[in-house]
Structures are given as structure tokens and as C-alpha cells.
Amino acid sequence: MKTNFLLMAIAVAFELMIGSTRAWADEKSHRAAGEDLLVSSNTDKAMNAAIDTMLAAQLKANPQLEPVKDVMKKFLVKQLSYEAVKDDLIKLYTDEFTEAELKEIAAFYRTPTGRKAIEKMPLLMQKGAELGTQRVQRNSDELRQMIEEEMKKKSGGK
């Protein structure tokens, strides 16, 4: 009886050990698929371009910052470069997509259409933001009127 219990305990321990090794291997390959997606989508180049765009926008809005431009660039690279956020990005993707999905997306980005999508995405995002800004500006009177009406309601119509 003791021998059966001992054998069963060893079998359970062995299965737990094998299961955790499999889980580690699955996690490792899932992570690798996430990293491959980031590489295939040129995330490093996109992030460097975003840093430059962000810095240029800040300097345009605040020209007095020009003398500290290099310090700002150094800070942004330290905090927002691909190398700085790579692990966090991989986790974001692996939390949202299965390993198989990540592989499919990466495969798409390696196709001519996928490459074009990557190439055009920053321009599309910029144009989309401009479109939104233009629509809000064109209709700002409507927003102002809605705010005034709501403020009147909140103050009891005074």
C-alpha cells in the first residue's frame, strides 16, 4: 500500500515537473512569437520615428526648449525607445494574442501588402489625426453651445 502511494506521488510530481517545463517552453515560444511580430513590423524604426516626431512637435509648440533639445532627445530615447519598452510591448501582444495569431500577423507583415501597411500606417495615423482635428475645429461652435447649455443646467438656469 505504501509502495503504491509512493509510486503515485512520484508520478504526480513527475507530471507536475513535466507540465511546468512544457508551460515554460510554451511561454518562451509565445514570447518569441511576440518579439518576431515586433521585428517583422519594424517596430524599432516606427518608435524611433515617433520619438523624432514627438520631439519636433514639442519644439514647434515650445521654441524656448530648443537649447535643451539634445537633453529631451536623450530622455525620450531612454524612456521610449524600442529597447526600453521591448519587453513591455511583447507582454502587451502576448496578453492579447495567442502564439498562433502572433505568427499569422507576423507572416502577414512579411507579405508585400503587409509591408505596404507598415509603410503607410504612420501617414494614415497622421492624416486621421488631422481629419479629426479639422472636424472638431469646424464644429467648435456646436461644442461651445452644448457646453454652455450644460453649464446653464448645472447652475440651475442662471
OpenMM code with the backbone's topology and positions (N, CA, C; nanometers):
from openmm import Vec3, app, unit

residues = "MET LYS THR ASN PHE LEU LEU MET ALA ILE ALA VAL ALA PHE GLU LEU MET ILE GLY SER THR ARG ALA TRP ALA ASP GLU LYS SER HIS ARG ALA ALA GLY GLU ASP LEU LEU VAL SER SER ASN THR ASP LYS ALA MET ASN ALA ALA ILE ASP THR MET LEU ALA ALA GLN LEU LYS ALA ASN PRO GLN LEU GLU PRO VAL LYS ASP VAL MET LYS LYS PHE LEU VAL LYS GLN LEU SER TYR GLU ALA VAL LYS ASP ASP LEU ILE LYS LEU TYR THR ASP GLU PHE THR GLU ALA GLU LEU LYS GLU ILE ALA ALA PHE TYR ARG THR PRO THR GLY ARG LYS ALA ILE GLU LYS MET PRO LEU LEU MET GLN LYS GLY ALA GLU LEU GLY THR GLN ARG VAL GLN ARG ASN SER ASP GLU LEU ARG GLN MET ILE GLU GLU GLU MET LYS LYS LYS SER GLY GLY LYS".split()
positions = [
    Vec3(0.0829, -0.1188, 0.0000),
    Vec3(0.0000, 0.0000, 0.0000),
    Vec3(0.0871, 0.1249, 0.0000),
    Vec3(0.1903, 0.1252, 0.0884),
    Vec3(0.2809, 0.2395, 0.0930),
    Vec3(0.3550, 0.2537, -0.0395),
    Vec3(0.3895, 0.1437, -0.1022),
    Vec3(0.4612, 0.1465, -0.2291),
    Vec3(0.3742, 0.2089, -0.3376),
    Vec3(0.2461, 0.1741, -0.3434),
    Vec3(0.1548, 0.2319, -0.4412),
    Vec3(0.1417, 0.3824, -0.4209),
    Vec3(0.1287, 0.4244, -0.2965),
    Vec3(0.1169, 0.5669, -0.2659),
    Vec3(0.2446, 0.6396, -0.3073),
    Vec3(0.3588, 0.5811, -0.2780),
    Vec3(0.4874, 0.6411, -0.3122),
    Vec3(0.5012, 0.6515, -0.4642),
    Vec3(0.4657, 0.5468, -0.5346),
    Vec3(0.4723, 0.5500, -0.6810),
    Vec3(0.3773, 0.6537, -0.7388),
    Vec3(0.2581, 0.6619, -0.6818),
    Vec3(0.1616, 0.7605, -0.7278),
    Vec3(0.2137, 0.9025, -0.7012),
    Vec3(0.2726, 0.9264, -0.5855),
    Vec3(0.3270, 1.0575, -0.5520),
    Vec3(0.4407, 1.0941, -0.6460),
    Vec3(0.5250, 0.9969, -0.6779),
    Vec3(0.6356, 1.0225, -0.7712),
    Vec3(0.5795, 1.0546, -0.9095),
    Vec3(0.4768, 0.9803, -0.9519),
    Vec3(0.4156, 1.0045, -1.0833),
    Vec3(0.3546, 1.1443, -1.0902),
    Vec3(0.2856, 1.1841, -0.9841),
    Vec3(0.2249, 1.3178, -0.9800),
    Vec3(0.3336, 1.4249, -0.9828),
    Vec3(0.4385, 1.4073, -0.9034),
    Vec3(0.5483, 1.5039, -0.9003),
    Vec3(0.6150, 1.5138, -1.0374),
    Vec3(0.6343, 1.3986, -1.1012),
    Vec3(0.6950, 1.3961, -1.2336),
    Vec3(0.6072, 1.4688, -1.3349),
    Vec3(0.4771, 1.4430, -1.3298),
    Vec3(0.3837, 1.5090, -1.4219),
    Vec3(0.3824, 1.6600, -1.3984),
    Vec3(0.3858, 1.7019, -1.2723),
    Vec3(0.3909, 1.8451, -1.2418),
    Vec3(0.5181, 1.9073, -1.2976),
    Vec3(0.6292, 1.8348, -1.2822),
    Vec3(0.7570, 1.8855, -1.3308),
    Vec3(0.7544, 1.8959, -1.4838),
    Vec3(0.7054, 1.7917, -1.5513),
    Vec3(0.6967, 1.7931, -1.6976),
    Vec3(0.5991, 1.9019, -1.7430),
    Vec3(0.4866, 1.9137, -1.6745),
    Vec3(0.3873, 2.0152, -1.7094),
    Vec3(0.4431, 2.1549, -1.6976),
    Vec3(0.5178, 2.1810, -1.5910),
    Vec3(0.5733, 2.3163, -1.5746),
    Vec3(0.6820, 2.3422, -1.6778),
    Vec3(0.7564, 2.2387, -1.7172),
    Vec3(0.8565, 2.2546, -1.8223),
    Vec3(0.7882, 2.2856, -1.9546),
    Vec3(0.6772, 2.2139, -1.9830),
    Vec3(0.6007, 2.2415, -2.1043),
    Vec3(0.5466, 2.3840, -2.1025),
    Vec3(0.4931, 2.4261, -1.9886),
    Vec3(0.4388, 2.5619, -1.9765),
    Vec3(0.5484, 2.6647, -2.0000),
    Vec3(0.6680, 2.6385, -1.9451),
    Vec3(0.7795, 2.7313, -1.9642),
    Vec3(0.8177, 2.7372, -2.1111),
    Vec3(0.8215, 2.6195, -2.1763),
    Vec3(0.8553, 2.6149, -2.3186),
    Vec3(0.7488, 2.6875, -2.4001),
    Vec3(0.6201, 2.6660, -2.3664),
    Vec3(0.5130, 2.7341, -2.4368),
    Vec3(0.5232, 2.8852, -2.4183),
    Vec3(0.5506, 2.9278, -2.2951),
    Vec3(0.5646, 3.0715, -2.2669),
    Vec3(0.6828, 3.1295, -2.3443),
    Vec3(0.7907, 3.0549, -2.3501),
    Vec3(0.9103, 3.1011, -2.4206),
    Vec3(0.8830, 3.1155, -2.5706),
    Vec3(0.8143, 3.0171, -2.6300),
    Vec3(0.7854, 3.0254, -2.7738),
    Vec3(0.6790, 3.1319, -2.8020),
    Vec3(0.5852, 3.1523, -2.7096),
    Vec3(0.4837, 3.2571, -2.7237),
    Vec3(0.5523, 3.3935, -2.7222),
    Vec3(0.6441, 3.4106, -2.6295),
    Vec3(0.7211, 3.5349, -2.6204),
    Vec3(0.8033, 3.5570, -2.7475),
    Vec3(0.8652, 3.4494, -2.7968),
    Vec3(0.9453, 3.4598, -2.9193),
    Vec3(0.8567, 3.5026, -3.0368),
    Vec3(0.7340, 3.4510, -3.0421),
    Vec3(0.6408, 3.4900, -3.1485),
    Vec3(0.6045, 3.6379, -3.1356),
    Vec3(0.5885, 3.6856, -3.0120),
    Vec3(0.5606, 3.8274, -2.9902),
    Vec3(0.6759, 3.9148, -3.0355),
    Vec3(0.7959, 3.8731, -3.0026),
    Vec3(0.9137, 3.9503, -3.0436),
    Vec3(0.9291, 3.9479, -3.1953),
    Vec3(0.9028, 3.8330, -3.2573),
    Vec3(0.9116, 3.8221, -3.4028),
    Vec3(0.8120, 3.9170, -3.4699),
    Vec3(0.6942, 3.9287, -3.4124),
    Vec3(0.5957, 4.0222, -3.4674),
    Vec3(0.6492, 4.1651, -3.4630),
    Vec3(0.7089, 4.2025, -3.3508),
    Vec3(0.7638, 4.3375, -3.3391),
    Vec3(0.8744, 4.3609, -3.4422),
    Vec3(0.9569, 4.2604, -3.4637),
    Vec3(1.0650, 4.2720, -3.5615),
    Vec3(1.0075, 4.2804, -3.7029),
    Vec3(0.9121, 4.1925, -3.7350),
    Vec3(0.8568, 4.1898, -3.8706),
    Vec3(0.7772, 4.3157, -3.9033),
    Vec3(0.7285, 4.3843, -3.8008),
    Vec3(0.6520, 4.5072, -3.8249),
    Vec3(0.7375, 4.6331, -3.8125),
    Vec3(0.8692, 4.6142, -3.8017),
    Vec3(0.9640, 4.7274, -3.7929),
    Vec3(0.9298, 4.8234, -3.6798),
    Vec3(0.8894, 4.7670, -3.5673),
    Vec3(0.8512, 4.8493, -3.4531),
    Vec3(0.9656, 4.9394, -3.4078),
    Vec3(1.0894, 4.8910, -3.4162),
    Vec3(1.2031, 4.9729, -3.3736),
    Vec3(1.2122, 5.1009, -3.4561),
    Vec3(1.1990, 5.0893, -3.5869),
    Vec3(1.2049, 5.2083, -3.6742),
    Vec3(1.0872, 5.3009, -3.6479),
    Vec3(0.9683, 5.2417, -3.6294),
    Vec3(0.8491, 5.3225, -3.6041),
    Vec3(0.8633, 5.4003, -3.4738),
    Vec3(0.9201, 5.3362, -3.3725),
    Vec3(0.9347, 5.4044, -3.2439),
    Vec3(1.0381, 5.5155, -3.2512),
    Vec3(1.1472, 5.4934, -3.3243),
    Vec3(1.2461, 5.5998, -3.3412),
    Vec3(1.1853, 5.7184, -3.4153),
    Vec3(1.1069, 5.6901, -3.5172),
    Vec3(1.0399, 5.7972, -3.5917),
    Vec3(0.9403, 5.8708, -3.5019),
    Vec3(0.8702, 5.7961, -3.4169),
    Vec3(0.7735, 5.8584, -3.3262),
    Vec3(0.8441, 5.9506, -3.2268),
    Vec3(0.9592, 5.9097, -3.1790),
    Vec3(1.0365, 5.9940, -3.0867),
    Vec3(1.0752, 6.1237, -3.1558),
    Vec3(1.1246, 6.1139, -3.2790),
    Vec3(1.1629, 6.2337, -3.3543),
    Vec3(1.0429, 6.3243, -3.3802),
    Vec3(0.9296, 6.2640, -3.4141),
    Vec3(0.8073, 6.3414, -3.4391),
    Vec3(0.7602, 6.4106, -3.3121),
    Vec3(0.7638, 6.3373, -3.2012),
    Vec3(0.7209, 6.3925, -3.0734),
    Vec3(0.8110, 6.5104, -3.0329),
    Vec3(0.9403, 6.4926, -3.0504),
    Vec3(1.0342, 6.5985, -3.0156),
    Vec3(1.0122, 6.7208, -3.1043),
    Vec3(0.9958, 6.6987, -3.2335),
    Vec3(0.9724, 6.8109, -3.3257),
    Vec3(0.8450, 6.8861, -3.2894),
    Vec3(0.7405, 6.8141, -3.2532),
    Vec3(0.6141, 6.8779, -3.2154),
    Vec3(0.6320, 6.9609, -3.0877),
    Vec3(0.7052, 6.9075, -2.9920),
    Vec3(0.7289, 6.9816, -2.8674),
    Vec3(0.8093, 7.1088, -2.8939),
    Vec3(0.9096, 7.0976, -2.9787),
    Vec3(0.9926, 7.2141, -3.0091),
    Vec3(0.9150, 7.3183, -3.0893),
    Vec3(0.8262, 7.2731, -3.1751),
    Vec3(0.7433, 7.3673, -3.2516),
    Vec3(0.6468, 7.4405, -3.1590),
    Vec3(0.5892, 7.3678, -3.0643),
    Vec3(0.4945, 7.4282, -2.9704),
    Vec3(0.5645, 7.5119, -2.8648),
    Vec3(0.6886, 7.4768, -2.8346),
    Vec3(0.7644, 7.5459, -2.7293),
    Vec3(0.9058, 7.5760, -2.7785),
    Vec3(0.9216, 7.6752, -2.8652),
    Vec3(1.0542, 7.7048, -2.9224),
    Vec3(1.1607, 7.7361, -2.8171),
    Vec3(1.1186, 7.7777, -2.6997),
    Vec3(1.2149, 7.8086, -2.5938),
    Vec3(1.2895, 7.6831, -2.5461),
    Vec3(1.2418, 7.5652, -2.5854),
    Vec3(1.3065, 7.4389, -2.5461),
    Vec3(1.4214, 7.3997, -2.6393),
    Vec3(1.4399, 7.4726, -2.7468),
    Vec3(1.5451, 7.4411, -2.8444),
    Vec3(1.6830, 7.4209, -2.7801),
    Vec3(1.7237, 7.5047, -2.6837),
    Vec3(1.8563, 7.4846, -2.6231),
    Vec3(1.8721, 7.3502, -2.5489),
    Vec3(1.7617, 7.2895, -2.5089),
    Vec3(1.7704, 7.1622, -2.4359),
    Vec3(1.7192, 7.0448, -2.5212),
    Vec3(1.7176, 7.0673, -2.6514),
    Vec3(1.6695, 6.9654, -2.7437),
    Vec3(1.7442, 6.8325, -2.7274),
    Vec3(1.8751, 6.8382, -2.7140),
    Vec3(1.9547, 6.7154, -2.7017),
    Vec3(1.9228, 6.6402, -2.5730),
    Vec3(1.8981, 6.7138, -2.4656),
    Vec3(1.8620, 6.6513, -2.3376),
    Vec3(1.7255, 6.5827, -2.3513),
    Vec3(1.6326, 6.6519, -2.4155),
    Vec3(1.4997, 6.5942, -2.4355),
    Vec3(1.5074, 6.4673, -2.5203),
    Vec3(1.5869, 6.4721, -2.6259),
    Vec3(1.6025, 6.3556, -2.7129),
    Vec3(1.6613, 6.2389, -2.6332),
    Vec3(1.7622, 6.2666, -2.5544),
    Vec3(1.8263, 6.1622, -2.4733),
    Vec3(1.7242, 6.0990, -2.3779),
    Vec3(1.6423, 6.1822, -2.3151),
    Vec3(1.5394, 6.1330, -2.2230),
    Vec3(1.4366, 6.0474, -2.2971),
    Vec3(1.3874, 6.0972, -2.4101),
    Vec3(1.2863, 6.0239, -2.4854),
    Vec3(1.3392, 5.8894, -2.5342),
    Vec3(1.4639, 5.8871, -2.5800),
    Vec3(1.5245, 5.7611, -2.6237),
    Vec3(1.5372, 5.6658, -2.5051),
    Vec3(1.5794, 5.7180, -2.3920),
    Vec3(1.5955, 5.6333, -2.2728),
    Vec3(1.4613, 5.5731, -2.2299),
    Vec3(1.3550, 5.6509, -2.2359),
    Vec3(1.2256, 5.6065, -2.1852),
    Vec3(1.1372, 5.5374, -2.2892),
    Vec3(1.1489, 5.5773, -2.4155),
    Vec3(1.0523, 5.5319, -2.5154),
    Vec3(1.1113, 5.4569, -2.6345),
    Vec3(1.2409, 5.4349, -2.6355),
    Vec3(1.2997, 5.3626, -2.7482),
    Vec3(1.2517, 5.2181, -2.7482),
    Vec3(1.2686, 5.1525, -2.8599),
    Vec3(1.2287, 5.0127, -2.8735),
    Vec3(1.2963, 4.9273, -2.7661),
    Vec3(1.4240, 4.9462, -2.7481),
    Vec3(1.4966, 4.8668, -2.6473),
    Vec3(1.4421, 4.8920, -2.5071),
    Vec3(1.4003, 5.0145, -2.4797),
    Vec3(1.3490, 5.0475, -2.3462),
    Vec3(1.2141, 4.9824, -2.3179),
    Vec3(1.1315, 4.9677, -2.4188),
    Vec3(0.9949, 4.9180, -2.3967),
    Vec3(0.9674, 4.7818, -2.4606),
    Vec3(1.0687, 4.7211, -2.5209),
    Vec3(1.0507, 4.5949, -2.5933),
    Vec3(0.9820, 4.4881, -2.5086),
    Vec3(1.0299, 4.4648, -2.3885),
    Vec3(0.9699, 4.3613, -2.3034),
    Vec3(0.8247, 4.3925, -2.2703),
    Vec3(0.7956, 4.5190, -2.2454),
    Vec3(0.6578, 4.5586, -2.2159),
    Vec3(0.5684, 4.5384, -2.3384),
    Vec3(0.6192, 4.5712, -2.4562),
    Vec3(0.5417, 4.5530, -2.5791),
    Vec3(0.5159, 4.4049, -2.6057),
    Vec3(0.6175, 4.3237, -2.5848),
    Vec3(0.5998, 4.1798, -2.6045),
    Vec3(0.4898, 4.1289, -2.5119),
    Vec3(0.4920, 4.1738, -2.3879),
    Vec3(0.3882, 4.1310, -2.2934),
    Vec3(0.2501, 4.1778, -2.3390),
    Vec3(0.2407, 4.3008, -2.3872),
    Vec3(0.1119, 4.3508, -2.4373),
    Vec3(0.0583, 4.2597, -2.5477),
    Vec3(0.1429, 4.2266, -2.6418),
    Vec3(0.0994, 4.1427, -2.7537),
    Vec3(0.0695, 4.0002, -2.7103),
    Vec3(0.1535, 3.9435, -2.6237),
    Vec3(0.1294, 3.8047, -2.5821),
    Vec3(0.0081, 3.7935, -2.4906),
    Vec3(-0.0289, 3.9018, -2.4242),
    Vec3(-0.1507, 3.9012, -2.3428),
    Vec3(-0.2764, 3.9056, -2.4304),
    Vec3(-0.2662, 3.9647, -2.5470),
    Vec3(-0.3823, 3.9860, -2.6328),
    Vec3(-0.3966, 3.8842, -2.7458),
    Vec3(-0.2866, 3.8210, -2.7846),
    Vec3(-0.2896, 3.7287, -2.8978),
    Vec3(-0.2273, 3.5951, -2.8598),
    Vec3(-0.2807, 3.4891, -2.9170),
    Vec3(-0.2202, 3.3574, -2.8977),
    Vec3(-0.0913, 3.3514, -2.9788),
    Vec3(-0.0115, 3.2513, -2.9507),
    Vec3(0.1125, 3.2327, -3.0263),
    Vec3(0.0825, 3.2154, -3.1751),
    Vec3(-0.0184, 3.1361, -3.2073),
    Vec3(-0.0546, 3.1137, -3.3474),
    Vec3(-0.0976, 3.2442, -3.4147),
    Vec3(-0.1748, 3.3260, -3.3450),
    Vec3(-0.2186, 3.4543, -3.4011),
    Vec3(-0.1002, 3.5465, -3.4256),
    Vec3(-0.0068, 3.5503, -3.3315),
    Vec3(0.1121, 3.6334, -3.3484),
    Vec3(0.1907, 3.5906, -3.4711),
    Vec3(0.2022, 3.4609, -3.4904),
    Vec3(0.2744, 3.4094, -3.6077),
    Vec3(0.2025, 3.4467, -3.7370),
    Vec3(0.0700, 3.4410, -3.7361),
    Vec3(-0.0069, 3.4780, -3.8549),
    Vec3(0.0096, 3.6269, -3.8873),
    Vec3(0.0051, 3.7094, -3.7849),
    Vec3(0.0198, 3.8543, -3.8065),
    Vec3(0.1594, 3.8845, -3.8596),
    Vec3(0.2612, 3.8230, -3.7999),
    Vec3(0.3993, 3.8440, -3.8455),
    Vec3(0.4141, 3.7984, -3.9906),
    Vec3(0.3530, 3.6852, -4.0242),
    Vec3(0.3597, 3.6357, -4.1626),
    Vec3(0.2957, 3.7361, -4.2576),
    Vec3(0.1831, 3.7952, -4.2162),
    Vec3(0.1184, 3.8968, -4.2993),
    Vec3(0.2114, 4.0157, -4.3209),
    Vec3(0.2782, 4.0615, -4.2154),
    Vec3(0.3671, 4.1767, -4.2282),
    Vec3(0.4869, 4.1495, -4.3177),
    Vec3(0.5143, 4.0236, -4.3446),
    Vec3(0.6247, 3.9890, -4.4346),
    Vec3(0.5797, 3.9845, -4.5813),
    Vec3(0.4492, 3.9927, -4.6058),
    Vec3(0.3988, 3.9928, -4.7435),
    Vec3(0.4112, 4.1338, -4.8013),
    Vec3(0.4042, 4.1471, -4.9335),
    Vec3(0.4086, 4.2817, -4.9930),
    Vec3(0.2980, 4.3731, -4.9382),
    Vec3(0.1785, 4.3196, -4.9213),
    Vec3(0.0681, 4.4008, -4.8679),
    Vec3(0.0954, 4.4388, -4.7227),
    Vec3(0.1469, 4.3461, -4.6449),
    Vec3(0.1810, 4.3747, -4.5055),
    Vec3(0.2890, 4.4807, -4.4947),
    Vec3(0.3916, 4.4709, -4.5817),
    Vec3(0.4992, 4.5706, -4.5824),
    Vec3(0.4414, 4.7083, -4.6157),
    Vec3(0.3503, 4.7113, -4.7127),
    Vec3(0.2880, 4.8382, -4.7511),
    Vec3(0.2061, 4.8940, -4.6347),
    Vec3(0.1339, 4.8066, -4.5646),
    Vec3(0.0548, 4.8512, -4.4493),
    Vec3(0.1454, 4.9147, -4.3436),
    Vec3(0.2578, 4.8522, -4.3174),
    Vec3(0.3530, 4.9068, -4.2194),
    Vec3(0.4051, 5.0415, -4.2661),
    Vec3(0.4392, 5.0486, -4.3941),
    Vec3(0.4942, 5.1715, -4.4507),
    Vec3(0.3932, 5.2863, -4.4459),
    Vec3(0.2681, 5.2561, -4.4750),
    Vec3(0.1646, 5.3595, -4.4836),
    Vec3(0.1014, 5.3953, -4.3496),
    Vec3(0.1154, 5.3103, -4.2488),
    Vec3(0.0470, 5.3316, -4.1218),
    Vec3(0.0771, 5.4681, -4.0577),
    Vec3(0.2028, 5.5113, -4.0489),
    Vec3(0.2268, 5.6437, -3.9875),
    Vec3(0.1563, 5.7568, -4.0620),
    Vec3(0.1577, 5.7523, -4.1944),
    Vec3(0.0908, 5.8551, -4.2734),
    Vec3(-0.0601, 5.8507, -4.2505),
    Vec3(-0.1158, 5.7300, -4.2473),
    Vec3(-0.2591, 5.7163, -4.2228),
    Vec3(-0.2970, 5.7666, -4.0839),
    Vec3(-0.2152, 5.7364, -3.9858),
    Vec3(-0.2416, 5.7841, -3.8490),
    Vec3(-0.2366, 5.9368, -3.8445),
    Vec3(-0.1369, 5.9943, -3.9112),
    Vec3(-0.1244, 6.1404, -3.9142),
    Vec3(-0.2441, 6.2027, -3.9838),
    Vec3(-0.2817, 6.1487, -4.0996),
    Vec3(-0.3956, 6.2032, -4.1729),
    Vec3(-0.5253, 6.1848, -4.0946),
    Vec3(-0.5376, 6.0732, -4.0251),
    Vec3(-0.6553, 6.0501, -3.9423),
    Vec3(-0.6646, 6.1512, -3.8290),
    Vec3(-0.5504, 6.1807, -3.7670),
    Vec3(-0.5482, 6.2803, -3.6593),
    Vec3(-0.5829, 6.4186, -3.7136),
    Vec3(-0.5303, 6.4517, -3.8319),
    Vec3(-0.5618, 6.5810, -3.8936),
    Vec3(-0.7104, 6.5906, -3.9267),
    Vec3(-0.7661, 6.4817, -3.9763),
    Vec3(-0.9086, 6.4783, -4.0085),
    Vec3(-0.9922, 6.5043, -3.8837),
    Vec3(-0.9573, 6.4379, -3.7754),
    Vec3(-1.0297, 6.4576, -3.6504),
    Vec3(-1.0178, 6.6005, -3.6007),
    Vec3(-0.8976, 6.6554, -3.6064),
    Vec3(-0.8756, 6.7942, -3.5627),
    Vec3(-0.9573, 6.8910, -3.6461),
    Vec3(-0.9576, 6.8719, -3.7775),
    Vec3(-1.0335, 6.9595, -3.8672),
    Vec3(-1.1832, 6.9528, -3.8379),
    Vec3(-1.2336, 6.8334, -3.8151),
    Vec3(-1.3778, 6.8183, -3.7879),
    Vec3(-1.4160, 6.8868, -3.6571),
    Vec3(-1.3324, 6.8713, -3.5565),
    Vec3(-1.3611, 6.9358, -3.4273),
    Vec3(-1.3554, 7.0870, -3.4436),
    Vec3(-1.2537, 7.1371, -3.5138),
    Vec3(-1.2411, 7.2817, -3.5335),
    Vec3(-1.3597, 7.3365, -3.6123),
    Vec3(-1.4009, 7.2672, -3.7177),
    Vec3(-1.5145, 7.3129, -3.7988),
    Vec3(-1.6433, 7.3182, -3.7188),
    Vec3(-1.6530, 7.2333, -3.6190),
    Vec3(-1.7763, 7.2236, -3.5416),
    Vec3(-1.7603, 7.2725, -3.3982),
    Vec3(-1.6609, 7.3536, -3.3737),
    Vec3(-1.6333, 7.4006, -3.2371),
    Vec3(-1.7466, 7.4873, -3.1821),
    Vec3(-1.8190, 7.5584, -3.2700),
    Vec3(-1.9320, 7.6388, -3.2226),
    Vec3(-2.0396, 7.5497, -3.1618),
    Vec3(-2.0628, 7.4354, -3.2252),
    Vec3(-2.1610, 7.3407, -3.1730),
    Vec3(-2.1188, 7.2912, -3.0340),
    Vec3(-1.9906, 7.2591, -3.0196),
    Vec3(-1.9403, 7.2132, -2.8895),
    Vec3(-1.9545, 7.3240, -2.7853),
    Vec3(-1.9178, 7.4443, -2.8228),
    Vec3(-1.9269, 7.5567, -2.7298),
    Vec3(-2.0724, 7.5754, -2.6840),
    Vec3(-2.1684, 7.5661, -2.7768),
    Vec3(-2.3102, 7.5808, -2.7441),
    Vec3(-2.3550, 7.4689, -2.6503),
    Vec3(-2.3126, 7.3455, -2.6775),
    Vec3(-2.3501, 7.2320, -2.5929),
    Vec3(-2.2953, 7.2502, -2.4507),
    Vec3(-2.1728, 7.3000, -2.4410),
    Vec3(-2.1113, 7.3224, -2.3093),
    Vec3(-2.1866, 7.4309, -2.2345),
    Vec3(-2.2203, 7.5395, -2.3035),
    Vec3(-2.2939, 7.6487, -2.2395),
    Vec3(-2.4292, 7.6008, -2.1883),
    Vec3(-2.4990, 7.5206, -2.2686),
    Vec3(-2.6292, 7.4691, -2.2261),
    Vec3(-2.6159, 7.3789, -2.1042),
    Vec3(-2.5142, 7.2955, -2.1043),
    Vec3(-2.4938, 7.2057, -1.9899),
    Vec3(-2.4576, 7.2851, -1.8643),
    Vec3(-2.3772, 7.3878, -1.8806),
    Vec3(-2.3394, 7.4715, -1.7658),
    Vec3(-2.4623, 7.5425, -1.7082),
    Vec3(-2.5524, 7.5862, -1.7960),
    Vec3(-2.6754, 7.6507, -1.7502),
    Vec3(-2.7609, 7.5529, -1.6694),
    Vec3(-2.7733, 7.4291, -1.7183),
    Vec3(-2.8497, 7.3265, -1.6457),
    Vec3(-2.7902, 7.3018, -1.5085),
    Vec3(-2.6587, 7.2929, -1.5023),
    Vec3(-2.5901, 7.2618, -1.3763),
    Vec3(-2.6004, 7.3769, -1.2755),
    Vec3(-2.6084, 7.4989, -1.3285),
    Vec3(-2.6171, 7.6135, -1.2371),
    Vec3(-2.7620, 7.6532, -1.2103),
    Vec3(-2.8543, 7.5698, -1.2542),
    Vec3(-2.9964, 7.5959, -1.2267),
    Vec3(-3.0564, 7.6970, -1.3232),
    Vec3(-2.9993, 7.7115, -1.4430),
    Vec3(-3.0560, 7.8009, -1.5443),
    Vec3(-3.0247, 7.9458, -1.5221),
    Vec3(-2.9329, 7.9751, -1.4361),
    Vec3(-2.8995, 8.1154, -1.4050),
    Vec3(-2.8172, 8.1797, -1.5124),
] * unit.nanometer
topology = app.Topology()
chain = topology.addChain("A")
for resn in residues:
    res = topology.addResidue(resn, chain)
    for name in ("N", "CA", "C"):
        topology.addAtom(name, app.Element.getBySymbol(name[0]), res)
